[in-house]
Amino acid sequence: MKKTISTLLIIGISLFPGLAWTANYEVKMLNSGAEGFMVFEPAVLSVEVGDAVTFVATDMAHNSASMPGMIPDGATAWNGELNQNITVTFNTPGVYAYQCTPHAMMAMVGVINVGQSAENLAAVKAAAEEKKSSFITNQDRLDNYLAQLQ
């Protein structure tokens, strides 16, 4: 009997591998955190292809939105509503940079590396170089986060 159950379990897992091996991570949107004001925690995250990240509206007046030119080619962009949680599933490997739209000038940004792939890291760094000129504070924050992926 035990052998039959084990066999059925193995067959079931092999038929639905995406369901068995995906994870859901949480990133908090905060007014103040370990790295200062207007931050995502954690700000740098590594996940596997197929995993999801829920951006939690812990503090008010925040959202999570992918940054144009800073996600892998073919990946789906997102733009969450203010004060709302949003769950994003990452199906394309690469580096994703995101921001809180109303606090982008304060460098409220984060980075997700999907599948340990740095294929688009150079392109994200180039786009970040232009983007950081719009930051009023924390001008090196995005560079520091991207440096953690190397």
Residue frames as a rotation matrix with the C-alpha (Angstrom) as fourth column:
MET 1
0.561 0.828 0.000 0.00
0.828 -0.561 0.000 0.00
0.000 0.000 -1.000 0.00
LYS 2
0.448 -0.478 -0.755 2.80
0.159 -0.789 0.593 2.44
-0.880 -0.386 -0.278 0.93
LYS 3
-0.613 -0.722 0.322 4.54
0.405 0.063 0.912 1.70
-0.678 0.689 0.254 -2.37
THR 4
-0.131 0.670 0.730 1.36
0.979 -0.029 0.202 2.49
0.157 0.742 -0.652 -4.32
ILE 5
0.808 0.423 -0.411 0.87
0.521 -0.839 0.159 5.81
-0.277 -0.342 -0.898 -2.51
SER 6
0.053 -0.886 -0.461 4.52
0.099 -0.455 0.885 6.75
-0.994 -0.093 0.063 -3.06
THR 7
-0.640 -0.265 0.721 4.27
0.685 0.228 0.692 5.89
-0.348 0.937 0.036 -6.73
LEU 8
0.298 0.847 0.441 1.11
0.933 -0.356 0.052 7.93
0.201 0.396 -0.896 -7.15
LEU 9
0.709 -0.097 -0.699 2.69
0.303 -0.852 0.426 10.87
-0.637 -0.514 -0.575 -5.35
ILE 10
-0.382 -0.922 -0.069 5.75
0.213 -0.161 0.964 10.78
-0.899 0.353 0.257 -7.61
ILE 11
-0.469 0.298 0.831 3.57
0.883 0.138 0.448 10.59
0.019 0.944 -0.328 -10.70
GLY 12
0.617 0.782 -0.089 1.43
0.787 -0.616 0.042 13.49
-0.022 -0.096 -0.995 -9.49
ILE 13
0.412 -0.552 -0.725 4.44
0.115 -0.758 0.642 15.69
-0.904 -0.348 -0.248 -8.80
SER 14
-0.627 -0.719 0.300 6.00
0.370 0.064 0.927 14.90
-0.686 0.692 0.226 -12.17
LEU 15
-0.136 0.660 0.739 2.77
0.981 -0.012 0.192 15.83
0.136 0.751 -0.646 -14.00
PHE 16
0.793 0.469 0.388 2.56
0.392 -0.881 0.265 19.22
0.466 -0.058 -0.883 -12.26
PRO 17
-0.051 -0.916 -0.398 6.13
0.959 0.066 -0.275 20.33
0.278 -0.396 0.875 -11.54
GLY 18
-0.487 -0.121 0.865 5.26
0.142 -0.988 -0.058 24.04
0.862 0.094 0.498 -11.51
LEU 19
0.521 0.775 0.359 2.78
-0.307 -0.222 0.925 23.55
0.797 -0.592 0.122 -8.70
ALA 20
0.803 -0.189 -0.565 5.16
0.528 0.665 0.527 21.54
0.276 -0.722 0.634 -6.58
TRP 21
0.003 -0.973 -0.230 8.23
1.000 0.001 0.009 23.74
-0.008 -0.230 0.973 -6.76
THR 22
-0.089 -0.029 0.996 7.12
0.343 -0.939 0.004 27.37
0.935 0.342 0.093 -6.86
ALA 23
-0.405 -0.092 -0.909 7.36
0.909 -0.150 -0.390 29.75
-0.101 -0.984 0.144 -3.95
ASN 24
0.502 0.532 0.682 5.73
0.501 -0.822 0.272 33.04
0.705 0.206 -0.679 -2.98
TYR 25
-0.520 -0.743 -0.421 7.90
0.831 -0.327 -0.449 35.73
0.196 -0.584 0.788 -1.42
GLU 26
0.687 0.711 -0.150 6.79
0.725 -0.662 0.188 38.92
0.034 -0.238 -0.971 0.34
VAL 27
-0.587 -0.755 0.290 8.30
0.714 -0.653 -0.254 42.36
0.382 0.058 0.922 -0.11
LYS 28
0.211 0.642 -0.737 7.06
0.889 -0.439 -0.128 45.10
-0.406 -0.628 -0.664 2.21
MET 29
-0.054 -0.125 0.991 6.52
0.575 -0.815 -0.072 48.66
0.816 0.566 0.116 0.99
LEU 30
0.255 0.018 -0.967 7.68
0.964 -0.084 0.252 50.87
-0.077 -0.996 -0.038 3.87
ASN 31
0.924 0.010 0.381 8.04
0.028 -0.999 -0.042 54.53
0.380 0.050 -0.924 4.84
SER 32
0.241 -0.859 0.452 11.05
-0.954 -0.294 -0.051 53.61
0.177 -0.419 -0.890 6.97
GLY 33
0.974 0.024 -0.224 13.16
-0.006 0.997 0.082 50.48
0.226 -0.078 0.971 7.19
ALA 34
0.622 -0.779 -0.079 16.63
0.540 0.354 0.763 49.13
-0.567 -0.517 0.641 7.86
GLU 35
-0.259 -0.766 0.588 18.08
0.960 -0.135 0.247 50.94
-0.110 0.629 0.770 4.84
GLY 36
-0.974 -0.140 -0.176 16.44
0.141 -0.990 0.006 54.32
-0.175 -0.019 0.984 5.45
PHE 37
-0.270 0.909 -0.317 13.31
-0.277 -0.389 -0.879 56.07
-0.922 -0.150 0.356 4.31
MET 38
0.499 0.625 -0.600 11.00
-0.768 -0.001 -0.640 54.97
-0.401 0.780 0.480 1.49
VAL 39
-0.616 -0.780 -0.109 12.22
-0.776 0.577 0.255 51.41
-0.136 0.242 -0.961 1.02
PHE 40
0.563 0.589 -0.579 11.17
-0.606 0.771 0.196 47.97
0.562 0.240 0.791 -0.06
GLU 41
-0.355 -0.679 0.643 12.16
-0.921 0.373 -0.115 45.14
-0.162 -0.632 -0.757 2.31
PRO 42
0.031 -0.999 -0.010 13.86
0.480 0.006 0.877 43.08
-0.877 -0.032 0.480 1.19
ALA 43
0.438 0.075 -0.896 15.09
-0.517 -0.794 -0.320 45.39
-0.735 0.603 -0.309 -1.56
VAL 44
-0.283 -0.552 -0.785 17.18
-0.937 0.333 0.104 42.74
0.204 0.765 -0.611 -3.32
LEU 45
0.250 0.507 0.825 15.67
-0.583 0.759 -0.290 39.32
-0.773 -0.409 0.485 -3.84
SER 46
-0.716 -0.410 -0.565 16.61
-0.696 0.489 0.526 36.19
0.061 0.770 -0.636 -5.78
VAL 47
0.163 0.826 0.539 13.82
-0.591 0.519 -0.617 33.86
-0.790 -0.218 0.573 -6.89
GLU 48
-0.726 -0.330 0.603 13.41
0.201 0.738 0.645 30.99
-0.657 0.589 -0.469 -9.32
VAL 49
-0.841 0.453 -0.297 11.48
-0.447 -0.271 0.852 31.02
0.305 0.850 0.430 -12.59
GLY 50
-0.266 0.852 -0.452 7.79
0.284 0.517 0.807 30.51
0.921 0.086 -0.380 -11.80
ASP 51
-0.511 0.046 -0.858 8.02
0.857 -0.047 -0.513 31.97
-0.064 -0.998 -0.016 -8.30
ALA 52
0.342 0.688 0.639 5.77
0.568 -0.694 0.443 34.84
0.749 0.211 -0.628 -7.24
VAL 53
-0.820 -0.491 -0.294 6.43
0.546 -0.518 -0.659 37.96
0.171 -0.701 0.693 -5.20
THR 54
0.385 0.923 0.031 3.67
0.818 -0.356 0.451 39.71
0.427 -0.148 -0.892 -3.28
PHE 55
-0.725 -0.502 0.471 4.35
0.279 -0.840 -0.465 43.38
0.630 -0.206 0.749 -2.68
VAL 56
-0.019 0.704 -0.710 2.63
0.971 0.182 0.155 44.15
0.238 -0.686 -0.687 0.62
ALA 57
-0.007 0.136 0.991 1.23
0.116 -0.984 0.136 47.64
0.993 0.116 -0.009 1.23
THR 58
-0.195 -0.170 -0.966 2.52
0.930 0.281 -0.237 47.75
0.312 -0.944 0.104 4.79
ASP 59
-0.507 0.029 -0.862 2.55
0.378 -0.891 -0.252 51.56
-0.775 -0.453 0.440 4.87
MET 60
0.509 0.851 0.127 0.16
0.541 -0.202 -0.817 53.76
-0.670 0.484 -0.563 2.90
ALA 61
0.756 -0.023 -0.655 0.79
-0.393 -0.816 -0.424 55.68
-0.524 0.578 -0.626 -0.36
HIS 62
-0.408 -0.913 -0.027 3.02
-0.621 0.256 0.741 53.07
-0.670 0.319 -0.671 -2.02
ASN 63
0.848 0.524 -0.079 2.83
-0.436 0.605 -0.667 50.81
-0.301 0.600 0.741 -5.05
SER 64
-0.170 -0.874 0.455 5.14
0.002 0.461 0.887 48.51
-0.986 0.151 -0.077 -6.97
ALA 65
0.888 0.389 -0.245 5.75
-0.216 -0.119 -0.969 49.06
-0.407 0.913 -0.022 -10.68
SER 66
0.320 -0.794 0.517 8.33
0.842 0.489 0.229 47.62
-0.435 0.361 0.825 -13.02
MET 67
0.168 -0.381 -0.909 10.73
-0.160 -0.921 0.356 50.19
-0.973 0.086 -0.215 -14.43
PRO 68
0.967 0.243 -0.072 10.67
-0.097 0.093 -0.991 50.64
-0.235 0.965 0.114 -18.22
GLY 69
0.552 -0.782 -0.290 13.80
-0.500 -0.031 -0.866 49.24
0.668 0.623 -0.408 -19.84
MET 70
-0.400 -0.728 0.556 14.79
-0.880 0.136 -0.456 47.43
0.257 -0.672 -0.695 -16.65
ILE 71
0.299 0.413 0.860 13.13
-0.509 0.832 -0.223 44.03
-0.807 -0.371 0.459 -17.06
PRO 72
-0.599 -0.583 0.548 14.11
0.107 0.620 0.777 41.16
-0.793 0.525 -0.309 -19.37
ASP 73
-0.678 0.343 -0.651 12.97
-0.734 -0.256 0.629 41.20
0.049 0.904 0.425 -23.00
GLY 74
-0.458 0.602 -0.654 9.63
-0.115 0.689 0.715 39.42
0.881 0.403 -0.247 -23.28
ALA 75
-0.797 0.164 -0.582 8.84
0.602 0.302 -0.739 39.75
0.054 -0.939 -0.339 -19.56
THR 76
0.159 0.944 0.289 5.49
0.725 -0.310 0.614 41.12
0.670 0.112 -0.734 -18.43
ALA 77
-0.780 -0.351 0.518 5.58
0.002 -0.829 -0.559 44.61
0.625 -0.435 0.648 -16.90
TRP 78
-0.026 0.798 -0.602 3.41
0.934 0.235 0.270 45.45
0.357 -0.555 -0.751 -13.87
ASN 79
-0.742 -0.093 0.665 2.00
-0.077 -0.972 -0.222 48.59
0.666 -0.216 0.714 -12.28
GLY 80
-0.448 0.546 -0.709 0.26
0.859 0.483 -0.171 48.10
0.249 -0.685 -0.685 -8.95
GLU 81
0.360 0.682 0.636 -2.35
0.298 -0.730 0.615 50.43
0.884 -0.032 -0.466 -7.49
LEU 82
-0.502 -0.481 0.719 -1.55
-0.462 -0.554 -0.693 52.69
0.731 -0.680 0.056 -4.55
ASN 83
-0.372 0.276 0.886 -2.21
-0.919 0.028 -0.394 51.13
-0.134 -0.961 0.243 -1.14
GLN 84
0.753 0.655 -0.069 -2.86
-0.654 0.733 -0.187 47.71
-0.072 0.186 0.980 -2.68
ASN 85
-0.056 -0.703 0.709 -0.98
-0.266 0.695 0.668 44.45
-0.962 -0.151 -0.225 -2.48
ILE 86
0.611 0.185 -0.770 0.07
-0.792 0.131 -0.596 43.07
-0.009 0.974 0.227 -5.84
THR 87
0.275 -0.504 0.819 1.38
-0.077 0.838 0.541 39.59
-0.958 -0.212 0.191 -6.64
VAL 88
0.454 -0.272 -0.848 3.68
-0.889 -0.203 -0.411 39.20
-0.061 0.941 -0.334 -9.63
THR 89
0.705 -0.249 0.664 4.72
0.151 0.967 0.203 35.82
-0.693 -0.043 0.720 -11.03
PHE 90
0.190 -0.771 -0.607 8.15
-0.817 -0.467 0.338 35.79
-0.544 0.432 -0.719 -12.69
ASN 91
0.763 0.220 0.607 8.24
0.088 0.896 -0.436 33.48
-0.640 0.386 0.664 -15.71
THR 92
0.817 -0.539 0.206 11.20
0.171 -0.114 -0.979 34.99
0.551 0.834 -0.001 -17.57
PRO 93
0.419 -0.721 -0.552 14.73
0.883 0.181 0.433 34.72
-0.212 -0.668 0.713 -16.14
GLY 94
-0.106 -0.571 0.814 16.75
0.612 -0.683 -0.399 37.88
0.784 0.456 0.422 -15.66
VAL 95
-0.778 -0.249 -0.577 17.04
0.608 -0.528 -0.592 41.05
-0.158 -0.812 0.562 -13.62
TYR 96
0.157 0.886 0.436 13.94
0.733 -0.401 0.550 43.12
0.662 0.234 -0.712 -12.82
ALA 97
-0.927 -0.318 -0.200 14.15
0.372 -0.700 -0.610 46.62
0.055 -0.640 0.767 -11.34
TYR 98
0.043 0.991 0.129 11.01
0.785 -0.113 0.609 48.14
0.618 0.075 -0.782 -9.86
GLN 99
-0.908 -0.308 0.285 9.93
0.126 -0.848 -0.515 51.30
0.400 -0.431 0.809 -8.06
CYS 100
-0.114 0.863 -0.492 7.25
0.842 -0.179 -0.509 52.94
-0.528 -0.472 -0.706 -6.01
THR 101
-0.012 0.119 0.993 5.89
0.892 -0.447 0.064 55.40
0.452 0.886 -0.101 -8.54
PRO 102
0.850 0.376 0.369 5.07
0.227 -0.894 0.387 58.31
0.475 -0.246 -0.845 -6.18
HIS 103
0.811 -0.585 0.022 8.43
-0.233 -0.288 0.929 57.92
-0.537 -0.758 -0.369 -4.40
ALA 104
0.730 -0.550 0.406 10.66
0.677 0.500 -0.540 57.20
0.093 0.669 0.737 -7.40
MET 105
0.536 -0.541 0.648 12.45
-0.107 -0.805 -0.583 60.53
0.837 0.244 -0.490 -6.95
MET 106
0.471 -0.355 0.808 13.48
-0.881 -0.130 0.456 59.31
-0.056 -0.926 -0.374 -3.49
ALA 107
-0.408 -0.647 -0.644 14.92
-0.746 0.643 -0.174 56.15
0.527 0.409 -0.745 -5.05
MET 108
-0.054 0.472 0.880 12.29
-0.692 0.617 -0.374 53.86
-0.720 -0.629 0.294 -3.57
VAL 109
0.259 -0.042 -0.965 13.44
-0.882 0.397 -0.254 51.00
0.394 0.917 0.066 -5.77
GLY 110
0.266 -0.221 0.938 14.18
-0.527 0.782 0.333 47.31
-0.807 -0.583 0.092 -5.60
VAL 111
-0.213 -0.445 -0.870 15.72
-0.957 0.276 0.092 44.52
0.199 0.852 -0.485 -7.65
ILE 112
0.528 0.348 0.775 14.70
-0.460 0.884 -0.084 40.91
-0.714 -0.312 0.627 -8.26
ASN 113
-0.474 -0.686 -0.552 16.99
-0.877 0.310 0.368 38.38
-0.081 0.658 -0.748 -9.90
VAL 114
0.569 0.773 0.281 15.01
-0.687 0.634 -0.354 35.55
-0.452 0.008 0.892 -11.44
GLY 115
0.992 -0.118 0.051 16.70
0.128 0.888 -0.441 32.23
0.007 0.444 0.896 -12.10
GLN 116
0.382 -0.904 -0.192 20.13
0.254 -0.097 0.962 33.54
-0.888 -0.416 0.193 -11.11
SER 117
0.234 -0.232 0.944 20.37
0.972 0.064 -0.225 35.02
-0.008 0.971 0.240 -14.60
ALA 118
0.044 -0.303 -0.952 22.35
0.263 -0.916 0.304 38.18
-0.964 -0.263 0.039 -15.23
GLU 119
-0.184 -0.114 0.976 21.72
0.952 0.227 0.206 38.10
-0.245 0.967 0.067 -18.97
ASN 120
0.368 0.418 0.831 20.15
0.660 -0.746 0.083 41.58
0.655 0.518 -0.550 -19.00
LEU 121
0.436 -0.217 -0.873 22.17
0.811 -0.327 0.486 43.05
-0.391 -0.920 0.033 -16.11
ALA 122
-0.674 -0.739 0.019 24.27
0.661 -0.591 0.463 45.30
-0.331 0.325 0.886 -18.39
ALA 123
-0.458 0.590 0.664 21.11
0.466 -0.477 0.745 46.72
0.757 0.651 -0.056 -19.99
VAL 124
0.604 0.683 -0.411 19.52
0.692 -0.194 0.695 47.32
0.395 -0.704 -0.590 -16.57
LYS 125
0.036 -0.682 -0.730 22.68
0.825 -0.393 0.407 49.06
-0.565 -0.617 0.548 -15.35
ALA 126
-0.821 -0.323 0.471 22.72
0.557 -0.636 0.535 51.30
0.127 0.701 0.702 -18.41
ALA 127
0.000 0.909 0.417 19.06
0.423 -0.377 0.824 52.25
0.906 0.177 -0.385 -17.90
ALA 128
0.565 0.166 -0.808 19.73
0.824 -0.081 0.560 52.78
0.028 -0.983 -0.183 -14.18
GLU 129
-0.520 -0.834 -0.187 22.49
0.816 -0.549 0.180 55.23
-0.253 -0.059 0.966 -14.99
GLU 130
-0.687 0.362 0.630 19.93
0.194 -0.744 0.640 57.45
0.700 0.561 0.441 -16.73
LYS 131
0.306 0.921 -0.241 17.19
0.467 0.075 0.881 56.86
0.830 -0.382 -0.407 -14.14
LYS 132
0.126 -0.271 -0.954 19.30
0.992 0.012 0.128 57.81
-0.023 -0.963 0.270 -11.13
SER 133
-0.849 -0.403 0.341 19.67
0.436 -0.900 0.023 61.38
0.297 0.169 0.940 -12.41
SER 134
-0.123 0.892 0.435 16.00
-0.111 -0.448 0.887 61.82
0.986 0.061 0.154 -11.47
PHE 135
0.308 0.189 -0.932 16.65
0.821 0.443 0.361 60.76
0.482 -0.876 -0.018 -7.85
ILE 136
0.547 -0.068 0.834 16.66
-0.298 -0.947 0.118 63.64
0.782 -0.313 -0.538 -5.40
THR 137
0.266 -0.448 0.853 17.92
-0.934 0.101 0.344 61.45
-0.240 -0.888 -0.392 -2.55
ASN 138
0.292 -0.194 0.937 19.66
-0.215 0.941 0.262 58.08
-0.932 -0.278 0.233 -2.31
GLN 139
0.527 -0.041 -0.849 21.27
-0.830 -0.242 -0.503 58.46
-0.185 0.969 -0.162 -5.73
ASP 140
-0.494 -0.786 -0.371 23.48
-0.832 0.551 -0.061 55.41
0.253 0.278 -0.927 -5.23
ARG 141
-0.112 0.505 0.856 20.75
-0.705 0.567 -0.426 53.11
-0.701 -0.651 0.292 -3.89
LEU 142
0.865 0.487 -0.122 19.91
-0.418 0.566 -0.710 51.41
-0.277 0.665 0.693 -7.20
ASP 143
0.287 -0.852 -0.439 23.60
-0.666 0.152 -0.731 51.01
0.689 0.501 -0.523 -8.07
ASN 144
-0.514 -0.483 0.709 24.23
-0.857 0.333 -0.394 49.41
-0.046 -0.810 -0.585 -4.67
TYR 145
0.304 0.707 0.639 21.36
-0.562 0.674 -0.479 46.97
-0.769 -0.213 0.602 -5.15
LEU 146
0.898 0.024 -0.440 22.52
-0.415 0.383 -0.826 46.00
0.148 0.924 0.353 -8.64
ALA 147
-0.059 -0.998 -0.024 26.07
-0.851 0.063 -0.522 45.50
0.522 -0.010 -0.853 -7.36
GLN 148
-0.181 0.049 0.982 24.74
-0.805 0.566 -0.177 42.79
-0.565 -0.823 -0.062 -5.04
LEU 149
0.809 0.578 0.107 23.82
-0.389 0.664 -0.639 40.66
-0.440 0.475 0.762 -8.06
GLN 150
0.440 -0.696 -0.567 27.37
-0.777 0.021 -0.629 40.26
0.450 0.718 -0.532 -9.34
